[in-house]
Amino acid sequence: MDFIPYGRQWIDEEDINAVVEALKGGIITRGKWVEKFEGALAEYCGAKYCVVFNSGTSALVAAYRAVGLDRGDNFITSPITFVATANAGRVWGAGVRFGDIETDTGNLNPEGLENLIDEKTKLLVPVHYAGHPVDLEAFRKIADRHNLALVEDACHALGARYKNSKIGSAEYSDAVVFSFHPVKHITTGEGGAVLTNDRVVYKRLLMVRNNGITRNREEFLNSPDGDWYYEQHQLGFNFWLTDFQSALGYSQLKKLDFFVSHRREIAKLYSDLFKDNPYFDLPPERDYAFHSYHLYPIRLRESYKPLKGEIFKKLRQAGLGVQVHYIPVYRQPYYRNLGFKNFSLPKAEDFYLRELSLPIFPAMDDRLVEEVAKRVFNVFEELSPSSAGD
């Protein structure tokens, strides 16, 4: 029985040739392909500036600092996300607060969020979970009322749209963060990017990526010793994406619209095949959203929640690389030790007990999607009504 992973990259000869060309170019890092990829991604999304990084995590770290997050501040985000969304603020000594989510999309719920804001809150970080955009206008209004920065964690959402705006345009936010991990919409192996329309934020991103260093004479605080001179103005890191990775990203970007279109076709076929099933609910698409379907997350019905562990195990045994996205971040021992020991959010907990991500990636054809659905139904049909609590 062939194993079907929940996600997988698409690499073709065009991608391979682009990487080979970059490797033969003599400069394999900090060269022309970095700038070409940044320019192409900014143009695609409709943003003024783009800075690429060696991971989505690095991009988050840089974005938080670039919008002004500092030691002693706090920021608000979703618990249904990868730990990097929260960790990126901890790097700078900021505290994190978790808001509860929407039960269907898994996105951070803007309702009631203002109860978490105090004088130390500097930043909101909504996550476009699974590729479904949050209600950005609602978050922008909250940020404006409280003079907060707004950073979109769009690591799942390249190719998605909110109303008439592409995610990445930064029309509603100070910065937007993407990831290029192999299971994402396009890949550079590992990699990430931040897009913004704010030149000050852009300049700060460049500095964080380059160990806090500037070589721009106009920014020097001291008289230069010579043409070799540079200055470190803040804490930064070596967060550079290599030139050959950027060449891969540039090539992949040409196929993004196809990737997203095909993911949406797969999601539609799943939704047709699973329509009116008695076992689980399907991911929604709200009227303001154009879903890019990084994930296809199903949510177990109430009577099947207690069987999630068994269901997961049986689906894996059936050759399906299902995954859970995510364990609420505040459940992690690191965050328990930070003060979240007795903390929980009811909707986030319920979502965690229900959610399973099914395989979805561009190389899937109708036959493979139908095979996944067949195996899923076989597993659920094997469960006795009594074991499901019916």
Buried (B, 14 or more C-beta within 10 A) or exposed (E): EEEBEBBBBBBEEEBEEBBEEBEEBEEBBBBEBBBBBBEBBBEBBBBEBBBBBBBBBBBBBBBBBBBBBEEEBBBBBBBBBBBBBBBBBBBBEBBBBBBBBBBBBBBBBBEEBEEBBEEEBBBBBBBBBBBBBBBBBBBBEBBEEBEBBBBBBBBBBBBBBBBEBBBBBBBBBBBBBBBBBBBBBBBBBBBBBBBBBBEEBBBBBBBBBBBBBBEEEEEBEEEEEEEEEBBEBEEBBEBBBBBBBBBBBBBBBBBBEEBBEBBBBBBEBBEEBBEEBEBBBBBEBBEBBBBBBBBBBBBBBEBBBBBBEBBBEBBBEBEBBBBBBBEBBBBBEEBEEBEBEEBBBEBBBBBBBBBBBBBBBBEBEEEBBBBBBEBBBEBBEEBEEEEBEE
